[in-house]
């Protein structure tokens, strides 16, 4: 029956776009034949739900074509593999600079064996980035030359980048996958210059690299020589149809002192973003992380944690480790009271400031209504409160520039310009400085 399912998958492959097939259908495996049903295994609950809603009719149709009308399709989440996660000895596949004394940080880091696609929890907040990363990993010649993953710290951009590297090495161990942070790239280049080995450095990254995973590219701001060298390197890699993935917490256009030429190269492919996980995704992340730590948490505790731990994935991991440690060291059962006690160390005691809080304060102070903030008016009596609102939202809330712009019916660039106007006036206009500081203190008091 396994052979039959593989044959059906081959037929489905001809009916779907490559990205959709590799993301949703390819990971599905045959589990068992039971009571006139074919039981198929999906990687996770999200995948199972998506396939049920979008591809079940196609699967049943293709199954009927091979003469299996009597069988029904049943989906369930595949059991976790008993074997430990494979480690890929990336060090042995990465070239060393010949005859160069080993510097403190060589810039070729071994991939984290925990960062695989199988261990990445997919939700609405990251589905596109996940799909694009898998396409980069599994398609021999992707339609875009590079992938730029934008996210704040702790949301999974390094996980996706390294998962791509793992998948590429698994499919072809001969490929040279270079994983390096921008800081290490800079340090390695300086080391090569000082030791008269710059030709070897250029050769390694331009001709001896098949896949480049460059982390934290926002670190390159202001480093002109490195930007120039990286630009040439990217040209060489892209011209040779090599794969390149960047990660950053800032868009290239927002990185201070980044040359336009390099910014253009960094955005020559696809730009994807990872947002903070929504409630349902946080629940699934906590379920998976608790399993990895051998914690069997009841649903009420999972939902309590998901409701309160909204910062990032690292915060969730830390809370689970603390919960486990406290339970084991104090020899007490994990219950709601213990979970609440742990949460006190991870969640700010202050009430978080919302966009509505800022809007209410600004409207009261400047005696304007909320609609005037969102209007198209450029009059000073509307533009100035609007810019102050954007400035205070950026400082006191966790909203992105896009989200602040959306609340004002404006785009990211307009909000950024408004922020720059207020920051400049705070430095040059004493009255405006006192006004903004007054509103700033008001918002701080509201949180207490």
N, C-alpha and C positions, 0 to 999 in steps of 0.2 A: 504493500500500500504506500510505502514511502516513495517508491519509484513512480507510482501513479501521481502522487501529489507533486513531485518534482516536474513531471510532464505537464501537469496542469499549470504550474507556475511558469513554465516556458511559454505556454500559450498566452497567459495573462501578460507576460512581459511584452508581447507584441502589441498589446492593446493599450498600454499605459505609457506616459512619458517616463524617461529613464529615472528621473529624480523620484517620482512618485513610487515607481516599482521598487527601487533600492531602499527607500525609506520605510514603506509599509508592507509590501508583499514578500520581498526577499528574506526578511528575518523570520517569517512564519514557518514553523516546522510541523511535520506530522508527529502526533503523540501516540494515538491509539485508535483502534476500531472498536466501537462499543455500541451494542444494541441498535444496529443499522444506522449508526452515526460515525462520521469521521471527525475525530477530535484533533483540532489544530492548536498549536501553541503560539501565543503572542508574547513578545518581550515584557510587556507591562499592561496595566489596566487601560491606560490612555490609548495605547496602540489597539487593544482589543475593541474598545468603544469606537475608535475611528474606522476600523476595518468593517465593523458591523454596520455602521451608518453609511459608509461610502463604497465598499467593495464587495459586500456579501452577495449581492445579486450577480455580479460578474463571476465570482468564484463558483456559485451554484450553476451558472450557465455553462462555464467551461467544463465543470464536472459532468454535466449531462452529455456534453459532446463526446466524452470518452466512454459513454455507456453506463455510467454509474448513477442511474436515476433513483435507485432504491435508498441511497444514502442521504442523510441529512448532515448539515455542517454544524459543528459545535465548536465554539472558541473558548479557550481559557488561558490564563497566564501560565507560561512555561515555568516549571520548577527551577530554582536556581541551580546552576551547575555545581556538581560536587567537587570538581577539581578547583584548585586555587586559581586565581586569575593569572594568566601567563605574564611573565616579565620578558621584555624584549631588550636584549643587551645592546642598546643603541650605541654604547661606547665602542663596541668592536666594529660597527659599521660606519663610524665617523672618522674621517681622516685627521691625523695629527699634523701640525706644521712640522716638516722634517728638519731635524738638527736645530730645533729651537728649545732652549731650556724651558721647562714647564712653569708658566707664571702662576700666581696664586689662584686666579680664576681663568680657566681656559675658554669659557664661553660656550662649551659644548656640554650641556647638561643631559644627564640620563632622564628619559621620560618617566614620569610618575606612573607606576604600574596600576594605580587605582583609577587613573583618568582614562576610562574607556567609554565607548558609546553605550555599552550595556549598563553602565552604572550612572548614566546621566538621565535624570528625570525630566521628561518632556512635558511642557504645558503651553498654554497660549502665550506666555511671556517669553518663550524661547524657541518655539517650534520652527520658525523660519531659519534662525541661526543653526539649529540642529540639522535641518534638512540640507542647508547649504554646505555645512561641514561634511556631512555624509556623502554628498555629491562630489565634493572635492577629494574625498578619500577613495571612493569606489569607482568613479568614472576615470578611465585612462586619459581622456582628453576633454576636461570640462570646458564648457562654453565661455567661461570667464577666467582670466589669467591669474587673479589673486582674490583673496577673501579678507575683508577687514571686519573684525569682531569688536564692536564697541560695547563697553559695559563698565559700570562701577565695580570696585573691588568686591570680591566675595560672591559674585553672581554666576560664575562658571565659564568665563571666557578662556582661562587657562585649561580648564577641563576639556572643552571642545577642541582647542588647538592641539593638545597632546593626544586626545582620542583619535584625531585625524592622523597624527603621526603613527600611533600604534596600529591603526587599521592598514595604513599604507605598508608598513614594515611586515605586517602579518601576511599581506597578499604577495609581497615581493621583498624578502629579506636582503636582497642585493642592493636595494636602493639606499642612497645616502641621505638620511633625514637629519638635518641640523636644527636642533632646538636651542634657542639662545635669547636672552633678554637684550634689549637695546643697550642697557648699561654695560653688559659684558661685551657686546659687539664693539662699543666705544673703547673699552679697556683693552681689548685684544688688538684693535687697530693701533692704539698708542704704543702698546708693547712691540708690535711688529715694526712700527716706524723707528722706535728707539734702538731696535736690534738689527736694523737694515734688512728686514725680512718682509717688506711690504709686498713684494711680488708673490711670495708664497701665500700671503694673506689674500691677495686678490684672486689667485688661482684657486684657492680653496673654496671661496664663496661664489665665484663666477663660473668655474668650470668643473669643480669636483663636488658640486652640491646638486641633488635631485629635487629635494623638498626643503624649503626654508620656513621655519616657524619662528617668527620674530615677535617677542613679547614686549609690551610696555613701550610702544614707539613714541609715546608722549615724552619720554626721557630725552629724545633727540633735539628738543627745542633749544636753539642757540648754539648747537654744535655744528658749525658750518662745514668743516672738513669732513666730518663723519657723514653728514647729510649728502655731500657731493659723492663720496665713495659709495654710499648705499644706493644712491640714484643710479650710478653706473652698474652696480651689482644687479639691481632689479631689472634694468634694461637687458642685461645679459641673460638672466634667468628667464624672463618673460619671452624674449626672442627665441630661446631654446625650448619653449613650451614646458618649462619647469613649473612646479606648484609652489605658491607662496601664500602664507597666512600671517596676518598681522593682528595683534590685539592691542587695545588702548582704552583708557578711560576718557579720552578726548577725541573728537573728530579732528582730522588733520588741519582743517581751517581754523580750529580753536587752539591749536598747539602754539604757544608763544614762540616767535622767531623761527618758524619753520618755513623754509624756502618753498615758493609756489611750485617749483619744478618737482620737488620731492612729494609735496602734498598731492599733486596731480597723479603721480605714480602710485601713491598709496591708495588712491580712490579709483584706480583704473579698472577694478573688478567690481565685486558686489560688497556693499556695506550692510552688515546685519547688526542688530542690537539685542542685548539681553536686558530685559526689564526686571524689576523686583517681582519675585513669584507671587501670583495671586493666591487666594486662600486655598483653593482645591489643590494647586500645585504644591503649596507648603505642606499640606497634609500628606501628599504622596512622598515628598522629600523626607519628611520625618518618619514615615513608615519604612522607607528604604534604609535611612541612616540608623534607625533603631534596630533593624534586622542585622545590619553590619556590625553593630555593637552588642549583638545577642541580647537585646532588650525586647521583652514582650509587653508592650504598653497597651493598656485598654484604650478604646476609642475616645473616652472622655478626656483622658490626659493628652492624647495626640491633638485633639481639637483645641484644648486649652493652650497648648504650646503653639499651635498654628495661628491661633487668634492673636497671640501676644508677640511672637517672634517674627517681626516683619522686616528686619534690617537686611539680612543676607543669609546665605547658606552657612557660612562659617559660624554665625551666631547660633543657628540651630544645632550644628555639630557640637559646639561648646556646651550648650545647655544640656544636650543628651549625655555628654561625657560627665558633666557635673552631677547630673541626676544619677547616673550609674555609680559613680565614685561615692557619692553621699550615701546611697543605699547600701553599698558593699562595706564601706568603712564603719558606718554607724549601725550596720546590721538591722536595718529597718526596711519595711516593705515600701515599694514605690506606690504612692497614692496621690490624690489631688493636693493634700496639704504639703507633701514634700515637693511636688511639682511647682506649687505656688511659691514656696520658699526659694527654690532654685531660680525661678523667674525674676525675683527681686534683684538678683545680681546681674541680670542680662537686659532688663527692660528699664528705661529711665522712669524714675518716680514722678517726674514732671509730666503734666499733660501736654501731649504734642500739639504744636500750633498747626492749624489747617489754613488752607487758602481762604475759606469763608471767614475765619477769624481776622485775617489781614484785610480782607475786603470790607468787613464791617467797621474796623478801626479807621481805615483810610477814608471811607465814605463819611463817617461821623466827623472826623477831624476837618476834612476839606469841604464838608457840606455839599457833597455830590451824591448822586444816586448810582447804584451798581451798573445800570445800563449805559451811563455816560462813560464809564471805564471801558466798556466793550464797544462803544460807538466808534465811528470812523473819524470823528472830530479831531483836528490837530490844534485846536485852540489851546492856549497855555493853561486855561482853567481846567481843561480835561487831560491834556498831555502830561502835565507835571504830576498830578495825583496818580495817573496811570503808571508812570515810570517809578514813582516811589513805591507803589503797590508791587511792581515787578521786583524791585530791589529788596523789599522786605520779605516777599515770598521766597526769593532765592536764598536769603540769609536764614530765615526762621522755619522753613518747611523743607521736606525732602523731595519736593517736586522738581522734575527736570525742566529745562528751558522750554521744551516742546509742550509740556503740560501747563506751564505758566502761560505760554503763548495761547494755548487753546482756550484757557479761561478768559482771555482778553480778545478772542477772535483775531489773533495775530500769529505770525510765524516766528520761528526760532530766531531768525536774524534780527527782526524788529525788537524782540525782547532783549537780545544781546546789546543792541544799540542803545536801548533805553537804560540798561544797567550802566553802560559806559558813561552816559550823560550824567546820571546821578552821582556816580563815583567821582567824576571830574568836578562836579559842582560842590561836592562835600569838601574837596580840597581847596577850592577857590572862593567859596561863598560861605561866610560864617553863619548867616541866617539859615541857609538851607541845612548846614551841618547840624545846628542846634535842633532844627525841626525834625530831621531824620533821627537824631539821637533820642529825642523825646518819644517818638513813635516806637523806636527800638526798645526803650525801657518799658513802655506800656505793654508790648508783646511779651517781654520777659516776665512781667508781673502776672500776666494772664495765665502763664503756664504753672504757676505755683499753687 
